[in-house]
Amino acid sequence: MLGGSAERDIAARACEARVMAPNGWYFCLKHRRVEAPGEVCRALNRLGPYSDRASAENALELAHRRTEQADESDRRWNDPSEGGDL
């Protein structure tokens, strides 16, 4: 019989394996590197999945671009002169 901590660790890995796309590429924020399918860090530390290595390599740029787009959308939503609600 395993101890509580070991059992939780095994359960967490099994859960993460089910959530992870089996053939997806990820970008690890902790190690600042692309990780191949099956070689990924915790979900908390990664972006993805991406369909290929090149997409994962551009993960930070893509996240930055999406954040800028969301910020612009929020600005328009909140600006009455732009037809926003507030």
C-alpha positions in Angstrom: 0.0 0.0 0.0 1.3 3.4 -0.9 1.3 6.4 1.4 -1.2 9.3 0.9 1.3 11.6 -0.8 2.4 8.9 -3.3 -1.2 8.0 -4.1 -2.0 11.6 -4.7 1.0 12.0 -7.0 0.0 8.9 -9.0 -3.6 10.2 -9.3 -2.5 13.6 -10.4 -0.2 12.2 -13.1 -3.0 9.9 -14.3 -5.5 12.9 -14.4 -2.9 15.0 -16.3 -2.3 12.3 -18.8 -6.0 12.2 -19.6 -6.2 15.9 -20.1 -3.1 16.2 -22.2 -3.5 15.9 -25.9 -1.6 12.7 -26.8 0.2 14.2 -29.8 0.2 17.9 -28.9 3.3 20.1 -28.5 3.5 22.4 -25.5 5.6 25.3 -24.3 6.8 25.0 -20.7 6.7 28.4 -18.9 8.8 27.1 -16.1 11.7 25.8 -18.3 11.0 28.2 -21.2 11.2 25.5 -23.8 9.1 23.5 -26.2 8.2 20.0 -25.0 7.5 17.1 -27.3 4.4 14.9 -27.0 4.7 12.7 -23.9 7.4 14.9 -22.3 5.4 17.6 -20.7 5.6 19.4 -17.4 2.6 20.0 -15.2 -0.4 21.7 -16.8 0.0 24.7 -14.5 3.3 25.5 -16.2 2.5 25.0 -19.9 0.8 26.5 -22.8 -0.8 24.4 -25.5 -1.4 21.9 -27.0 -0.2 23.1 -30.3 -0.4 21.0 -33.5 3.3 21.2 -34.3 6.7 22.2 -32.8 6.8 25.5 -34.7 3.5 26.6 -33.2 4.7 25.8 -29.7 7.9 27.7 -30.3 5.7 30.8 -31.0 3.5 30.3 -28.0 4.6 33.4 -26.1 4.2 35.6 -29.1 0.7 34.1 -29.8 -0.3 34.6 -26.2 0.9 38.2 -26.3 -1.0 38.9 -29.5 -4.2 37.4 -28.1 -3.9 39.4 -24.9 -3.5 42.6 -27.0 -6.6 41.7 -29.0 -8.6 41.0 -25.9 -7.5 44.3 -24.3 -8.5 46.2 -27.4 -11.9 44.5 -27.4 -12.4 45.4 -23.8 -11.4 49.0 -24.5 -14.0 49.2 -27.3 -16.6 47.5 -25.1 -16.1 50.0 -22.3 -15.8 53.1 -24.4 -19.3 54.8 -25.0 -17.9 56.6 -28.1 -17.1 53.2 -29.6 -20.7 51.9 -28.9 -19.7 50.2 -25.7 -22.1 49.5 -22.9 -20.5 51.7 -20.2 
